[in-house]
Amino acid sequence: MNEATENSTRDGLEVVYPPVFADVREAVQVRMRALLWWRLLRWAAWGAFVLTLLASGVALLPPTPDPGAVVKLVALGLVAVGAAELAPWLVARSFFLAVRSQGEATAVVGEDGVRWTSRDADTTIRWALMPRYVETPRLFVLLTAKKSGSGFAYLPKRGLAGPGEADRLRAVLDRHISKV
């Protein structure tokens, strides 16, 4: 038995990966899509933009069209939509800067949960804290319960030792937490 198989059998399934912004951005997007308040906030921003367009049309009606008000209303709507659409990128960027400073991460997925280690950190998350997961083509994203906050963690598939390891990881996750 080779060392990688021996380690994954004895200690759990190992995922080793350097932090990559695309992974963090995707994990943040998955997390935010799972939050009702975030979906409502995005819809509100887009709704505000539509309302500003309607109000702009009214502001251009005779007898006193006001092009200056139209510019202000459209700009306000664009700011609302821009802020809502840019927020996930900003959150991901902030999170990425923190994890990038730690260098390569190693996650060991076992029966009790997941243990991440990096240059200066050693963190264990038990399954009870992250009872749900979403699988994307590139990641497994672990999510906190709906009632307990908006936490997440991610495991990139590219950090697995081989192609069959994704199936093994999925099986461990399915045994302990539920797929969203």
C-alpha positions in Angstrom: 0.0 0.0 0.0 1.5 3.4 -0.9 1.9 6.2 1.6 -0.9 8.4 0.2 -3.4 5.5 0.5 -2.1 4.6 3.9 -2.5 8.2 5.1 -5.9 8.5 3.7 -7.0 5.2 5.3 -5.5 5.9 8.7 -6.1 9.6 9.1 -8.9 10.3 6.8 -9.1 11.6 3.2 -6.4 14.3 2.5 -6.9 17.4 0.4 -3.8 19.5 -0.2 -4.1 22.8 -2.1 -2.7 26.3 -2.4 -5.2 29.1 -2.1 -6.6 30.3 -5.4 -8.9 33.3 -5.8 -11.2 31.5 -8.2 -11.9 28.8 -5.6 -12.6 31.3 -2.8 -14.8 33.4 -5.2 -16.8 30.3 -6.1 -17.2 29.2 -2.5 -18.4 32.7 -1.5 -20.9 32.7 -4.4 -22.3 29.3 -3.3 -22.5 30.6 0.3 -24.3 33.7 -0.7 -26.8 32.0 -3.0 -27.7 29.8 -0.1 -28.7 32.8 2.1 -32.3 34.0 1.8 -31.4 37.5 3.0 -28.7 37.8 0.2 -31.1 36.8 -2.5 -33.7 39.3 -1.2 -31.0 42.0 -1.1 -30.0 41.4 -4.7 -33.6 41.4 -5.8 -34.2 44.7 -3.9 -31.2 46.3 -5.6 -32.4 45.3 -9.0 -36.0 46.4 -8.1 -34.6 49.7 -7.0 -32.9 50.1 -10.3 -36.1 49.3 -12.2 -37.9 51.9 -10.1 -35.3 54.5 -10.8 -35.8 53.8 -14.6 -39.5 54.3 -14.2 -39.1 57.4 -12.2 -36.7 58.7 -14.8 -39.3 58.2 -17.5 -41.7 60.2 -15.4 -39.1 63.0 -14.8 -38.8 63.4 -18.6 -42.5 64.0 -19.1 -43.8 67.4 -20.0 -44.5 70.1 -18.9 -41.2 70.3 -17.0 -38.8 67.6 -18.1 -35.8 67.4 -15.7 -32.8 65.7 -17.3 -30.6 66.4 -14.2 -33.0 64.4 -12.0 -32.9 61.5 -14.6 -29.1 61.3 -14.4 -29.2 61.3 -10.6 -31.9 58.6 -10.5 -30.2 56.3 -13.0 -26.8 56.8 -11.2 -28.5 55.9 -7.9 -30.0 52.8 -9.4 -26.6 51.8 -10.9 -24.9 52.3 -7.5 -27.5 50.0 -5.8 -27.0 47.2 -8.4 -23.2 47.7 -8.5 -22.9 47.4 -4.8 -25.1 44.3 -4.7 -23.2 42.6 -7.5 -19.7 43.6 -6.3 -20.2 42.6 -2.7 -19.5 38.8 -3.3 -16.3 39.7 -5.1 -15.2 42.0 -2.2 -16.0 39.4 0.4 -14.0 36.8 -1.6 -11.1 39.1 -2.1 -10.9 39.9 1.6 -11.2 36.2 2.6 -8.6 35.2 -0.1 -6.0 37.7 1.2 -6.3 36.1 4.6 -6.0 32.5 3.4 -3.3 33.3 0.8 -1.0 34.6 3.6 -1.1 31.1 5.1 0.2 29.4 2.0 -0.7 25.8 1.1 -3.5 24.2 3.1 -4.0 20.6 4.1 -7.4 19.4 5.0 -8.0 15.9 6.4 -11.6 14.8 6.1 -12.5 12.1 8.7 -15.3 10.6 10.6 -15.4 13.5 13.2 -15.1 16.4 10.7 -12.4 18.3 8.8 -9.1 19.4 10.1 -7.3 22.2 8.2 -3.7 23.0 8.8 -1.5 25.7 7.2 1.6 27.6 8.0 0.2 29.3 11.2 -3.2 27.7 11.7 -4.7 24.4 12.8 -8.5 24.3 12.8 -10.9 21.5 13.3 -14.6 21.8 12.3 -16.9 19.1 13.5 -19.8 17.9 11.3 -22.3 19.5 13.6 -21.1 23.0 12.7 -21.3 22.5 9.0 -24.1 20.0 8.4 -24.7 20.8 4.7 -22.6 20.9 1.5 -22.9 21.9 -2.1 -20.9 20.2 -4.8 -19.7 22.2 -7.8 -17.6 21.0 -10.7 -14.5 22.4 -8.9 -15.3 22.3 -5.2 -17.1 20.8 -2.2 -18.4 23.8 -0.2 -19.4 23.1 3.4 -22.1 25.3 4.9 -23.3 26.1 8.4 -26.9 25.4 9.3 -29.5 27.9 8.1 -30.2 29.1 11.7 -26.6 29.3 12.9 -25.1 31.9 10.6 -23.4 32.2 7.3 -20.2 30.3 7.7 -18.6 28.1 5.0 -15.5 26.1 4.2 -14.3 24.7 0.9 -12.4 21.7 -0.4 -11.1 22.0 -3.9 -11.3 18.8 -6.0 -7.9 19.6 -7.6 -6.3 19.0 -4.1 -7.3 15.4 -4.1 -4.8 12.7 -4.8 -6.6 11.2 -7.8 -9.9 11.0 -9.7 -11.5 8.3 -7.5 -10.8 10.4 -4.4 -13.8 12.8 -5.2 -16.1 9.8 -5.0 -14.6 8.8 -1.6 -14.9 12.4 -0.3 -18.5 12.6 -1.5 -19.2 9.3 0.3 -17.7 10.6 3.6 -19.7 13.8 3.3 -22.9 12.0 2.5 -22.4 9.8 5.6 -22.1 12.8 7.9 -23.9 15.8 6.4 -26.6 16.5 3.8 -26.2 17.6 0.2 -28.0 20.8 -0.7 
